[in-house]
């Protein structure tokens, strides 16, 4: 048998291995095929095998660095050949949603479109149109991009017959709909895609696309303030994917992580993002997670890493810049926040959908307010509030109204601030969302004349004063010394009805390490030593590694990138072990189990002290605070109402 025949047999065996989900066998067979085709001078066939191996590395093994190596090798094999259709396939081999700079994505899509039309390949044409459309959308040319994406969907639902390529085209379409809030457009194509067999509980691309479609629908539910419905949809999508494919899901997990950040469930969000935040889709939730957790330096570093690779991108860059603005304000650097706002204004120009303008207006208004330009901040927020439809984007409208109330109060216009606060409260009455404690306190402070919720034992105010806590209830006041248990209780009663992972509580109360440098010797197999400080060191080292990998890939230093990727995967595995990700036992998740025991003891001790000091209020906490790996305060209407003041 000739080496060419052996290479062909290896390529066929690789295809069979992928059907059987045998990734290791597929890698071995594809490697043999590449060697054989290259030895026989079959550059086109070797390149196509390289593309397939790159896809296996990315989608089968979750190794984007190795995938990029093989995609690059494929393009090099074809670079000096006369125009051929294989060059088009190499140009659009990666998923469009994984691309960074939309300018580079558009350049490759245009090359692929030329080859597709020159050689009559309608499957390649659909992928090229979809990627070109996504590139235009990300660059802010939304109408043009959506027109190309509609054309791509028409091909996908018509003459294009390659299901796998169609799946990648639809992925670009759903990604564009998510970033622009084009939920109705996504829904309009859902039925044709379902009839085509691209959406449904089927293996390979269709299941992946069903997950992506469900994720876009969940994003709409989040915008509508139906967070429980969104959570249920994403949880179901994850379960369906994992049952069918036997591996962790992608899009639903990332979207659920973003929702968990909004809900204040930081540990859950981090567990969902582990191993995924190298993708651009997951990078934004990761930056938001760091911001919400209070790690402002890491939030800025993550957002800036994403911005370096986005080039002329308008949509994703705007979201990342919003994180930068809020993080810089939180750490007191108003000038840096304003510079980020200037960049945000440039990237927002020409982007018309109201929901997108609202997302940009909020950080801009906060930066203006921090600079003392309160009236300008009010103008920015008023303009966008007038554009938002309370039926289609109620959650965005609530966020704008809360910010308006905050800025107007700072201006001294309490009457106008009260009107905004009451409007926000009225809108929230129909929403299923989690309001941040500081926002809830603002609304309660301003809307003092609204009817109070029914209570039988009045209100208990919990106030921290240095090393003491003051508890006021029914005219009585007691003081208790500060303990971790009381601080845990304060966190729970400040967010009633919200489950908090014990590691969230520990990190929130004990804080994270502020040291700038890292001792690499601490980042080995931490085992039982993976406490809050170690977890923070891991997070910081992971971000450093991701940045160094990006730098290495930018200069084609693939060997260094793969070495760094190996270290990164080891650290991610250690974090996963600490959080008990993937069904690991409590013994494997020693850090979480130790936190569970310590938090439970501290909460019980604090509750006992409250019961002795204020029997009525303390008894309510004893009944309504549930402990375990997740802790929650579940109040019942008519019982004690708690207000936490710091």
BELRAFEN-V368087 format. One line per field, one symbol per residue. ss: DSSP state (h for helix, s for strand, l for the rest). A space follows every 50 residues. Layout:
ss: ???
This chain:
ss: llhhhhhhhhhhhhhhhhhlllhhhhhhhhhhhhhhhhhlllhhhhhhhh hhhhhhhhhhlllhhhhhhhhhhhhhhhllllllhhhhhhhllllhhhll lhhhhhhhhhhhhhhhhhhllhhhhhhhhhhhhhhhhhlllhhhhhhhhh hhhhhhllllllhhhhhhhhhhhhhhhhhhllhhhhhhhhhhhhhlllll llllhhhhhhhhhhhhhhhhhhhllshhhhhhhhhhhhhhhhhhhlllll hhhhhhhhhhhhhllhhhhhhhhllllllhhhhhhhhhhhhhhllhhhhh hhhhhhhhllllllhhhhhhhhhhhhhhhhlllhhhhhhhhhhhhhhhll lllhhhhhhhhhhhhhhhhhlllhhhhhhhhhhhhhhllllllhhhhhhh hhhhhhhhhhhllhhhhhhhhhhhhhhhlllsllllhhhhhhhhhhllll llllslllsssssssllssssssllssssssllhhhhhhhhhhhllllls shhhhhhhhhlllllllllhhhhlllhhhllhhhhhhhhhhhhhhhhhhh hhhhlllhhhhhhhhhhhhhhhhhhhhhhllllllllllhhhhhhhhhhh hhhhhhhhhhhhhlhhhhhhhhhhsslllssssllllsllsssssl
